């Protein structure tokens, strides 16, 4: 049974005539009659009957009208519950982020205290970030400039920051004294790479292509703090982000002069998530954190 048809039945019981229902709902009397006939076809017993020139409810019609009133009351209560949930500024918000973004953003979000955030680190391949919006309210994701764009038909994308990527090396490395490097400078070194399919791998591929020789990848480590420790121990060079890395006095970070290297950090979410006041508050907090932490590391 259609809710609109049930409403017409209830209105007929309360107002006493088709004409009164039509006037109250700003439709024609014939439209009221037609829709009541549609409702009647779904019922096993008559819902209305003629008393003189007036159409009135039968006993079954009055019972259904009373049930309709209960349904509308429940619907109104459901609408109020949803509205309260959407507008609750303190409702918990789930946030997922790749490791370095989690390290940079999660402590500040948690320290804010409200809204409550439920944080998860999710280090996934570039193509797998959009699917995470099914499990988390906000997903902090990253991609290189040449990666395919996020599927905007499935997710809402909010850019946070463009973060440069630098070559990390021990402070006493032979190249540490240079202000910037070229692909040829670093192509003969041993390297620490991320695993296959993860965003930064594309920059190493570009370095190799620009230098005209394959890189000697000796370690594959996704977590930047681990990679930094391996670099400091002399295990090879690595790419580290300029904003979300943890400063380490044992290392120096140098840009590549002949190869732009950087990544876009974005928030992915389902469109309906941003109807929630708490989710919007956390998103604004992420944007503020990103804007104030966008300072290059020395």
N, C-alpha and C positions, 0 to 999 in steps of 0.2 A: 504494500500500500504506500502511495506517495504521501509524503508529509504535508505537502500543500493541499492535497485533497482532504486529508484529515483535518487540516485547519479550517477548511470551508465547512465541513460537517460540524465542527465545534462552534464556529461562528453562527451557523444556522440555528443551532440549539440555543445559543445565548441571545441572538438578535430577533429570532422569531419569524423572519421572512427572507426570501431570496433577494428582494429589493433592498432590504436593509444591509444584507451581507455585501451586495454589489456596491452600494454607496460607501460603505466603510472601507472596502478594499480597492475602490477606484477601478472596478471592472464592470462589464455589462451584466445584467441579470441572465442573459442567455449563456454567457461564459460560465457563470456560477452553476447553472443548471447542467450544462454539458459536462463540467468536471465532476459534478456529483454523480452523473450517470456513469462516468468512467470508474469512480470509486465503487459504485453499486455492483459493477461487473466483477469486482474482486471479492465480493461478499456472498455468502451462501443464503442469507435471509435479507428481506427488505430493510433498508436503513431509513427510508423516508416514506411518507404517505400523504395523500391529499386530505385536508380537512377544509371543505368548501373550496375556496380559491387559494388557500395557503398550503405551502409544502412544509410539513413538520416532521420531526424525527419519530421513528418507531421506538419501541423499547430497546431493540438491538442497536438502533442508531444512537440512542442516548448513552448506552453502555460504551459504544465505540467512541463517542465524543468525550466521555469522561476519561477513557484510556488515552485519547489524543491529548487531553490537557496534561496528563501525567508525562506523556512523551515530550511535549513542549517544555514542561518544567525541567525534565532531565536534560534536554538539549540546551536550555538556557544555563543550567548548572554546569554542563560540560564546557560551554563557551566561556563561562566565567573562570573555570579552572584553567583552561588553555590560556586565557588572557593573563591570569595571575602568573602562570609559568613563564610566559613570554616576557612579562614586564618585571619579573623578580630580579633585582639587580645583584642578588647574592647567590643565585642558583649556580651549582658547580658547573664548570666548563672543562671539557677534556681537551688536552692539547698534546699533539705528537710533534716531534722534531728530530731531525738528524742530529748526530752526536755533537758537533761543534756548536750548532745553534742551540741545542738543549743546554749546553754548558754556559752559553752567553745569555740566554733568555730566561731559563727556568728559575734561577734564584731570584731574579728581580720580580717575576710574576708571583712567586710564592711569598716574597717579602711584602708585597702590596696588601696581602691579607684578604681582600675582597675585590672581585668575586673569588670564591674558592676555585683553584685550578687542580685538575688531576693530570699529572704529567707522565708522558711515556716517551722514551727514546726509541725511534724507529729508523734504523739505518737500512734503507732499501735502495734498489736500483731506480734510476730515473723514471722508468716506465711504470713503476709500482706505486709511486706517490699518490696519484689521483684516487686509487682504490681505497686508500686509508680514510677518506672522508666518510666512508660507511661506518667506521668504528670510532672516529674522533670528531669533535666539533670543529677544531681548527688544526690544520696540518701545516707545519713549517717545512717547506720543500726547497730544493735547490736545483738549478739547471744551468748548463753552459749556454752561451749565446747561440751555438750551432745545434743544440738539442732541439727536438721537436717541441713546439709550444704545448702548453697544458691544454687539455680538451675542454674548452670553455662551454661546450654544449652540455657537459656533465658537471662541471665544478665552477664555482666563482673564484677568481684569482685576484688577490690583493698584493701588489708588489710591496716588498719591505725595503730592500736595499740592493744595490749592485756592489759586490765585494770583490776586490782585486785578489788574485792569487800570486804568491811570490815563491821563488826558489829558496828553500831553507837549507842552510849548511852550517857546520860548526864555526864558531867565531874565529878559529885559527885556520880555517880553510884557505887555500891559495887564492881563491876567488873572492874572499870576504872583503877585501879592500876596495873592490870596485863598486861604484854607485848603482850600476845596472849591468845586466848580462845579455848575451845573445844565445840563441839556440845552439850555435856552434860551440860556444864556451862550455856549455853544460852537457853536450851530447856524448862526450867521452867518459863521463862520470858514471859510477854505479847509482842506481835509482831505487827508491821505494815508491811503489805504485799502489793505488787502490785495487780492489778486486774488479774482475770483468763486469761491465754493465753499469758501474757507478760513475757519476758525472765527471770527476776529475780525470778519469782515464783519457778522455778526449784531448785534454791539453797535452798530455805526454805524447800522444799520437801526433799532435800538431808540431811539437818540438822535434820529434824524429823526422817528420816530413820536411820541416824547414831546414834542418841540419843535413838532410840527405843521408841519414844513417839510422839504423835501429838503436834504441836505447838498451842498455844493459840493466834490466830490472831484476834485482836480487831479492827483494822482499815485497810482499803484498799485504798492506795494513790499511784498514779503513779508518781506524780511530786516530785522530790527529795528535792527541797527547802521546799515544804510543809511538806514532811515526816520529814525532819530535824527539822523543827519548832515544830512538834508534839513530836518528840523524846526529844527535849530540854524541853518541857513542862511536861515531865514525862509520855507520852502516850504509851511508849513501846520501844522496840528495833527495829531497821530497818537495812537493808543492804544499804550501800551507796558506790558509786564508788570512787576509790582512786585518779583518775586524774581529773574527770570532776565535782566533787562536789564543792560547794562553801565552803571555809573554814569557820567554825563557832566555835568561842572560847567556846561556851557553850557545845560543844560535844567533845568526843574522839572517834577515830576509831581504832578498834582492829582486827587483822587477826584471822582466824580460823586455829588452828594448825593441826587439824586432817581432814580437809576437804578443798581441793583446791577450791577457789571460785573466779571466774573472768569471764569476758566477752570479746569477740572479737568485736572490732569496725571496721567496713568495709565500704567502699564506693561501692554502687551498681549503675550501669549505663547500658544503652544500648550500645552495641559495637560501633555503628556508631557515638555516641555522642563524643567519644574521637578523632574523625577526626577533631573536632573543636579546633582551637588553644586556644580560650578563656576557653573552658571546661578543656583542659589539664592544663592550667595555674592555674585555681581554684583547680583542683585536686592536683597539686603539692603544692599549698598553704596549703591545708588541711593536706597533709602529713607532711609538715614542722611544722605546728601548733601542730599536734599530737606528733611529735617527741620532740618538745621543752616543751610541757606541760605534758609530761609523767613523772611527779615527784609526788611521793606519798605524800598525805596530812598527816600531823601529827595529 
